[in-house]
Amino acid sequence: MATRPAPLSLKGRALRLLSQREHARAELVRKLSPHETSEGELANVLDELQAKGFINETRVVESVVHRRAPKLGAARVRQELLAKGLSPADVAQAVQTLQASEFERAREVWLRKFGEPAADAAGHAKQIRFLVSRGFAPEVVRRVLKA
């Protein structure tokens, strides 16, 4: 008969999450708060992990931008960063750097998906909807489809 392993401590759960990918502190609070057994335990664990450098908001921003920017526009990346509970200043700075390359990224996404201009108005509208839903700015979408 196999014995069941002991449940993970709060710190163990946090380290398991952090080993999979970068997490913002707000994300960890949301994911770990149901497992907190005493008041303030989670805050102490997260403070300790942050002091040791395991939780780093800048790395979270860089990770999301690196992972999502090739496929998404600045608006969609901004939305994902804000949903993670990151500071608006860090998010604004990341979005500003993304906007500089938005046309090139939108063109790459369009080329991978479609590769050629639409034959009719319905196809043109479909391409516009696709790029806008990916978070690219409407003026960038117009420039991509004209080029």
C-alpha positions in Angstrom: 0.0 0.0 0.0 1.5 3.3 -1.1 1.6 6.1 1.4 0.4 9.5 0.3 3.1 12.2 0.3 2.8 15.0 2.8 1.1 18.2 1.4 3.5 20.9 0.2 4.1 23.8 2.4 3.1 27.3 1.2 6.8 28.0 0.4 7.0 24.7 -1.5 4.0 25.5 -3.5 5.3 29.0 -4.3 8.7 27.6 -5.4 7.0 25.0 -7.6 5.0 27.8 -9.3 8.2 29.9 -9.7 10.1 27.0 -11.2 7.6 26.7 -14.0 7.7 30.3 -15.1 8.1 33.8 -13.7 5.2 35.0 -11.6 4.3 38.4 -10.2 3.6 38.7 -6.5 -0.1 39.4 -7.2 -0.4 36.2 -9.2 1.2 34.2 -6.4 -1.1 35.8 -3.8 -4.1 34.8 -6.0 -2.9 31.3 -6.5 -1.7 30.5 -3.0 -4.2 32.3 -0.8 -6.6 29.3 -0.7 -3.7 27.3 0.8 -2.8 29.8 3.6 -3.4 28.2 7.0 -2.7 31.3 9.3 -3.1 35.0 8.8 0.0 36.6 7.4 1.8 33.4 6.6 1.6 33.9 2.8 2.9 37.5 3.1 5.9 36.3 5.1 6.7 33.6 2.6 6.4 35.9 -0.4 8.5 38.6 1.4 11.2 36.0 2.0 11.2 34.8 -1.6 11.2 38.4 -2.9 14.2 39.2 -0.7 16.1 36.2 -2.1 15.3 37.3 -5.7 12.9 34.5 -6.6 10.1 37.1 -7.2 11.2 39.9 -9.5 8.6 42.0 -11.3 11.1 43.2 -14.0 11.8 39.6 -15.0 8.1 38.9 -15.2 7.7 41.9 -17.6 10.6 40.7 -19.7 9.4 37.2 -19.8 5.9 38.1 -20.9 7.2 40.5 -23.5 9.7 37.9 -24.9 7.1 35.2 -25.0 4.0 37.1 -26.3 5.3 40.0 -28.4 6.1 38.1 -31.5 2.5 37.1 -31.9 0.6 40.0 -30.2 0.3 43.7 -30.5 1.2 46.2 -27.8 -2.4 46.6 -26.6 -2.8 42.9 -26.0 0.6 42.5 -24.2 -0.4 45.5 -22.1 -3.6 43.8 -21.1 -1.8 40.6 -20.1 0.8 42.5 -18.1 -1.9 44.5 -16.2 -3.8 41.3 -15.5 -0.7 39.9 -13.8 -0.9 42.8 -11.3 2.3 44.5 -12.4 3.0 48.2 -11.8 1.5 50.5 -14.4 4.9 52.3 -14.8 6.6 49.0 -15.7 3.8 48.1 -18.1 3.9 51.5 -19.7 7.6 51.3 -20.3 7.3 47.8 -21.8 4.5 48.9 -24.1 6.4 52.0 -25.2 9.3 49.8 -26.4 6.9 47.4 -28.1 5.2 50.2 -30.1 8.4 51.0 -31.9 8.4 47.6 -33.6 4.6 47.1 -33.9 4.5 47.5 -37.7 7.2 44.9 -38.3 5.6 42.4 -35.8 2.1 42.9 -37.3 3.6 42.3 -40.8 5.2 39.1 -39.7 2.0 37.8 -38.1 0.0 38.8 -41.2 2.6 37.0 -43.5 2.5 33.8 -41.4 -1.3 33.7 -41.4 -2.3 35.1 -44.8 0.8 35.8 -46.9 -1.2 37.6 -49.7 -3.7 40.4 -49.9 -7.4 39.5 -49.7 -9.2 38.9 -52.9 -12.5 40.5 -51.8 -13.9 42.8 -49.2 -14.9 39.9 -46.9 -11.4 38.6 -46.9 -10.0 42.1 -46.3 -12.4 42.5 -43.3 -11.3 39.0 -42.0 -7.6 40.1 -42.1 -8.4 43.3 -40.3 -10.4 41.5 -37.6 -7.6 39.0 -37.1 -4.9 41.6 -36.6 -7.0 43.9 -34.4 -8.0 40.9 -32.2 -4.3 40.2 -31.7 -3.9 43.7 -30.2 -2.4 45.6 -33.1 -3.4 49.2 -33.4 -5.9 50.0 -36.2 -3.5 52.4 -38.0 -0.8 49.8 -38.0 -3.2 47.2 -39.4 -4.1 49.6 -42.2 -0.4 50.2 -43.0 0.2 46.4 -43.1 -2.6 45.7 -45.4 -1.7 48.6 -47.8 2.0 47.5 -48.0 
